[in-house]
């Protein structure tokens, strides 16, 4: 049996990009879920649209201009949240509206530009992932993983309690800005596969599903990344055979997996509880039953 979908060169590039996106998106999404900023990716995605349009206007790579503009927008939003009197939801709203308006304006100023050029970036497209896109995604994904895994203990601390983190001597302000920039980079990594309008779902849904089955932070992160990889790869392959948009397919697969895990989580929890209540089961609690933080226990 031959794997037909591996034969086209564009599918090889698309699957590699999907693999990297499936790893990177949940890796940073777990911290956003902990901070209750699940829709932050949406705001950054709208700002990144301006960066994409700027790339067309300057006749350069839209991926790299999107990185710069999205990072600037994420930093601005974090500064508004930290110092301004404007509430976080209003900062997100400004990102939504300003990003979309800037993208539409710039793309129409670009030579031979039109809003149709933005479609593949809004919803993703496996057929348009070029070799240069793959190179950019590899480098950007490496940055995301280096930051999210290398500083996982520090990020976990500021996401749980910023005031306590300050007392312990952590550079909370710098870590918050770095996390915002990393989220912006993740959005631009995923825009070619999932699309700017749907990327936030891939950052959040695998994490939410993993939380149903795990308690410790490290386990939640590992399961979320595994689910992200499964959904991005399976959704990309499915879209190839059925000829449907990959971004929507991947998100629907992720939602389906979330519902499946949620349905199984309740009976599994009951089984663990019964096992703990049996003679020889200890105090009635399993060893993995400490109070769980928003995204699992502590980093281990």
MIPAGU-618373 format. One line per field, with one value per residue (C-alpha): x, y, z; residue number from 1. Coordinates in nm, 4 decimals. Each point is the difference from the previous one (the first is absolute). Layout:
% MIPAGU-618373
xx (X|...) $
yy (Y|...) $
zz (Z|...) $
num (NUM|...) $
% end
This chain:
% MIPAGU-618373
xx (0.0000|0.1510|-0.0559|-0.1241|-0.0243|0.3774|0.0845|-0.0792|0.2758|-0.2517|-0.1459|0.3448|0.0485|-0.3517|0.0374|0.3315|-0.1570|-0.3029|0.2263|0.1866|-0.3223|-0.1520|0.2970|0.0440|-0.3612|-0.0883|0.3481|-0.0767|-0.3760|0.0289|0.1282|-0.2739|-0.2631|0.1521|-0.0167|-0.3568|0.1114|-0.1326|-0.1096|0.3296|0.0962|-0.3012|0.1066|0.3565|-0.1295|-0.1892|0.3113|0.2068|-0.2373|0.1403|0.3493|-0.1021|-0.1396|0.3154|0.2022|-0.2016|0.0374|0.3792|0.0304|0.1712|-0.0787|-0.3375|0.1061|0.2845|-0.1911|-0.2875|0.2419|0.1233|-0.3428|-0.1623|0.2822|-0.0362|-0.3758|0.0400|0.2505|-0.2326|-0.2893|0.2105|0.1160|-0.3577|-0.1007|0.2857|0.0081|-0.3079|-0.3405|-0.1609|-0.1244|0.1410|-0.3158|0.0068|0.3654|-0.0957|-0.2844|0.2399|0.2273|-0.2922|-0.1317|0.3290|0.1638|-0.2810|-0.0361|0.3751|0.0214|-0.2844|0.1367|0.3587|-0.0899|-0.2021|0.2935|0.2342|0.0691|-0.2475|-0.1219|-0.3525|-0.1743|0.0015|0.3757|-0.0717|-0.2297|0.2692|0.1433|-0.3398|-0.1051|0.3184|0.0818|0.2154|0.0667|0.1653|0.2636|0.3244|0.3555|0.0800|-0.3087|0.1233|0.3415|-0.1627|-0.2335|0.2924|0.1966|-0.2998|-0.1183|0.3491|-0.0152|-0.3436|0.1053|0.3283|-0.1822|-0.3061|0.1931|0.3175|-0.1891|-0.2943|0.0548|0.0216|-0.3048|-0.1962|0.0822|-0.1141|-0.3132|-0.0984|0.0741|0.1833|0.0319|0.1601|0.2295|0.1157|0.0734|0.2169|0.2063|-0.1208|0.0087|-0.3768|-0.0226|0.2602|-0.1509|-0.3472|0.1344|0.1935|-0.3121|-0.1982|0.2648|0.0115|-0.3770|0.0307|0.2669|-0.2214|-0.2873|0.2163|0.1373|-0.3507|-0.1584|0.1002|-0.1525|-0.2917|-0.0554|0.0078|-0.3688|0.0215|0.3486|-0.1189|-0.2122|0.3076|0.1764|-0.2871|-0.2036|0.2796|0.0901|-0.3624|-0.0279|0.3228|-0.1210|-0.2887|0.2369|0.3080|0.0901|0.3716|0.1208|0.2600|-0.2561|-0.2536|0.2585|0.1100|-0.3563|-0.1025|0.2939|-0.0796|-0.3621|0.1122|0.2209|-0.2736|-0.2613|0.2224|0.1373|-0.3311|-0.1841|0.2546|-0.0188|-0.3799|-0.0166|0.2231|-0.2334|-0.3301|0.1133|-0.1214|0.1736|0.2703|-0.0393|-0.3679|0.0615|0.2791|-0.2076|-0.3007|0.2236|0.1353|-0.3534|-0.0961|0.2997|-0.0893|-0.3551|0.1313|0.2460|-0.2659|-0.2420|0.2630|0.1298|-0.3057|-0.0105|0.3791|-0.0163|-0.2670|0.2144|0.2970|-0.2214|-0.1340|0.3503|0.1067|-0.2954|0.0762|0.1832|0.3710|-0.0727|0.1435|-0.1865|-0.2475|0.2025|0.2330|0.3562|-0.0801|-0.2816|0.1512|-0.1947|0.0373|0.1031|-0.1734|0.2238|0.1030|0.2140|0.3450|0.2800|0.1790) $
yy (0.0000|0.3307|0.3235|0.2029|0.3246|-0.0028|0.0056|0.3649|0.2392|0.2540|-0.2618|-0.0803|0.3664|0.0319|-0.3010|0.1264|0.3390|-0.1675|-0.2075|0.3074|0.1948|-0.2891|0.0101|0.3761|0.1146|-0.2025|0.0636|0.3699|-0.0411|-0.1722|0.3226|0.2099|-0.2375|0.0288|0.3787|-0.0108|0.1672|-0.2708|0.2446|0.1890|-0.1935|0.1433|0.3559|-0.0683|-0.1737|0.3110|0.2127|-0.2503|0.0598|0.3520|-0.1523|-0.2325|0.2904|0.2003|-0.2839|0.0224|0.3784|-0.0180|-0.3000|-0.2080|-0.3148|0.0440|-0.2500|0.2136|0.3280|-0.1719|-0.1103|0.3556|0.1630|-0.2721|0.0180|0.3786|-0.0350|-0.2645|0.2168|0.2994|-0.2036|-0.1275|0.3530|0.1261|-0.2844|0.0711|0.3794|0.1416|0.0554|-0.1630|-0.3448|-0.3042|-0.0679|0.3512|-0.0466|-0.3194|0.1796|0.2672|-0.2724|-0.1670|0.3091|0.1755|-0.3142|-0.0841|0.3593|0.0391|-0.3254|0.0869|0.3515|-0.1069|-0.2928|0.2325|0.2430|-0.2789|-0.0429|-0.2545|-0.0508|-0.0900|-0.1488|-0.3341|-0.0184|-0.0221|-0.3013|-0.2663|0.1778|0.0360|-0.3637|-0.1892|-0.1932|-0.3129|0.0632|0.3376|-0.0952|0.0765|-0.1079|0.3430|-0.0242|-0.3328|0.1472|0.2902|-0.2341|-0.2219|0.2927|0.1601|-0.3304|-0.0612|0.3398|-0.0734|-0.3379|0.1342|0.2708|-0.1940|-0.3081|0.1688|0.2497|-0.2213|0.0359|0.3784|0.0293|-0.2352|0.2181|0.3288|-0.1613|-0.1346|0.3063|0.3069|0.1601|-0.3079|-0.0272|0.3583|-0.0780|-0.2941|0.2314|-0.1028|0.2717|-0.0099|0.2935|-0.1428|-0.3481|0.1357|0.1828|-0.3059|-0.2163|0.2532|0.0007|-0.3804|-0.0131|0.2389|-0.2177|-0.3058|0.1700|0.0744|-0.3555|-0.1420|0.2432|-0.1935|-0.3244|0.0946|0.3629|0.3181|-0.0179|-0.3536|-0.0194|0.0853|-0.3153|-0.2168|0.1795|-0.0611|-0.3119|-0.2611|0.1517|-0.0058|-0.3635|-0.0977|0.1564|-0.2462|-0.2954|0.1226|0.1868|0.0785|0.2892|-0.2051|-0.2687|0.2598|0.1595|-0.3345|-0.1191|0.3373|-0.0060|-0.3598|0.0963|0.3028|-0.2156|-0.2599|0.2581|0.2056|-0.3010|-0.1844|0.3183|0.0818|-0.3505|0.0013|0.3366|-0.1358|-0.2894|0.1810|0.3358|0.2138|0.2890|-0.1401|0.2628|-0.0708|-0.3749|0.0092|0.2050|-0.2306|-0.3028|0.1692|0.0680|-0.3609|-0.1212|0.2350|-0.1386|-0.3566|0.0617|0.1838|-0.2901|-0.2485|0.2138|-0.0451|-0.3829|-0.0148|0.2310|-0.2215|-0.3087|0.1694|0.1038|-0.3541|-0.1451|0.2383|-0.0985|-0.3723|-0.1722|0.0633|0.3069|0.2328|0.3019|-0.0028|0.2275|-0.0937|0.1220|0.2252|0.1864|0.3226|0.3183|0.0896|0.3405|0.1523|-0.1904|-0.2947|-0.0141|0.1515|-0.0440|-0.3294) $
zz (0.0000|-0.1087|0.1835|-0.2933|0.1943|0.0595|-0.3701|-0.0881|0.1032|0.1306|0.2370|0.1357|0.0784|0.1402|0.2311|0.1339|0.0656|0.1626|0.2255|0.1225|0.0512|0.1941|0.2380|0.0353|0.0408|0.3136|0.1453|0.0332|0.0286|0.3377|0.1549|-0.1607|0.1371|0.3470|-0.0205|-0.1297|-0.3231|-0.2268|-0.2703|-0.0051|-0.3125|-0.1810|0.0744|-0.1098|-0.3124|-0.1039|0.0503|-0.1980|-0.2901|-0.0233|-0.0132|-0.2824|-0.1987|0.0690|-0.1508|-0.3214|-0.0028|0.0427|-0.2315|0.2684|0.1995|0.1757|0.2667|0.1338|-0.0186|0.1819|0.2731|0.0539|-0.0011|0.2138|0.2544|0.0210|0.0471|0.2703|0.1883|-0.0262|0.1368|0.2907|0.0836|-0.0070|0.2301|0.2411|0.0089|-0.1628|0.1508|-0.2988|0.0856|-0.1721|-0.1990|-0.1463|-0.0955|-0.1803|-0.1761|-0.1251|-0.1348|-0.1764|-0.1723|-0.0693|-0.1343|-0.2395|-0.1208|-0.0513|-0.1922|-0.2367|-0.0596|-0.0711|-0.2246|-0.2223|-0.0181|-0.1118|-0.3743|-0.1379|0.3561|0.1038|0.2999|-0.1839|0.0638|0.3719|-0.0209|0.0292|0.3038|0.1637|-0.0335|-0.0932|-0.3168|-0.0351|-0.3682|0.0545|0.2581|-0.1825|0.0734|0.1440|0.2213|0.1370|0.0788|0.1849|0.1894|0.1066|0.1423|0.1675|0.1497|0.1386|0.1703|0.1485|0.1383|0.1342|0.1938|0.1180|0.1118|0.1196|0.2178|0.0933|0.3760|-0.0192|-0.2266|0.2226|0.2994|-0.1553|-0.1433|0.3420|0.2145|-0.1300|0.3421|0.1520|-0.3009|0.0596|0.3630|-0.1024|-0.2208|-0.3443|-0.2717|-0.0425|-0.2404|-0.2371|0.0160|-0.0791|-0.3047|-0.1135|0.0314|-0.2049|-0.2737|0.0023|-0.0426|-0.2954|-0.1600|0.0478|-0.1790|-0.3028|0.0055|-0.0246|-0.2442|-0.3139|0.1275|0.2237|-0.0947|0.2067|0.0885|0.1388|0.1495|0.3513|0.0021|-0.0531|0.2842|0.2416|-0.0888|0.0372|0.3382|0.1139|-0.1098|0.1748|0.3238|0.0020|0.0175|0.1905|0.3158|0.0023|-0.2128|-0.1882|-0.0827|-0.1148|-0.2273|-0.1485|-0.0653|-0.1462|-0.2423|-0.0986|-0.0675|-0.1980|-0.2211|-0.0536|-0.0980|-0.2305|-0.1874|-0.0276|-0.0970|-0.2699|-0.1492|0.0136|-0.1742|-0.2772|-0.0801|0.0489|-0.1422|0.2905|0.1795|0.2314|0.2718|0.0593|-0.0206|0.2584|0.2428|-0.0363|0.0573|0.3139|0.1241|-0.0669|0.1972|0.2847|0.0144|-0.0052|0.2824|0.2019|-0.0402|0.1165|0.2847|0.2252|0.0016|0.0368|0.3012|0.1558|-0.0550|0.1698|0.2890|0.0467|-0.0157|0.2755|0.2187|-0.0190|0.2907|-0.0379|-0.2084|0.2581|0.1262|-0.2824|-0.2256|-0.2756|-0.0073|-0.2907|0.1751|0.1365|-0.0519|-0.3620|-0.1245|-0.3041|-0.2410|0.2107|0.3103|0.0159|-0.2487|0.0514) $
num (1|2|3|4|5|6|7|8|9|10|11|12|13|14|15|16|17|18|19|20|21|22|23|24|25|26|27|28|29|30|31|32|33|34|35|36|37|38|39|40|41|42|43|44|45|46|47|48|49|50|51|52|53|54|55|56|57|58|59|60|61|62|63|64|65|66|67|68|69|70|71|72|73|74|75|76|77|78|79|80|81|82|83|84|85|86|87|88|89|90|91|92|93|94|95|96|97|98|99|100|101|102|103|104|105|106|107|108|109|110|111|112|113|114|115|116|117|118|119|120|121|122|123|124|125|126|127|128|129|130|131|132|133|134|135|136|137|138|139|140|141|142|143|144|145|146|147|148|149|150|151|152|153|154|155|156|157|158|159|160|161|162|163|164|165|166|167|168|169|170|171|172|173|174|175|176|177|178|179|180|181|182|183|184|185|186|187|188|189|190|191|192|193|194|195|196|197|198|199|200|201|202|203|204|205|206|207|208|209|210|211|212|213|214|215|216|217|218|219|220|221|222|223|224|225|226|227|228|229|230|231|232|233|234|235|236|237|238|239|240|241|242|243|244|245|246|247|248|249|250|251|252|253|254|255|256|257|258|259|260|261|262|263|264|265|266|267|268|269|270|271|272|273|274|275|276|277|278|279|280|281|282|283|284|285|286|287|288|289|290|291|292|293|294|295|296|297|298|299|300) $
% end
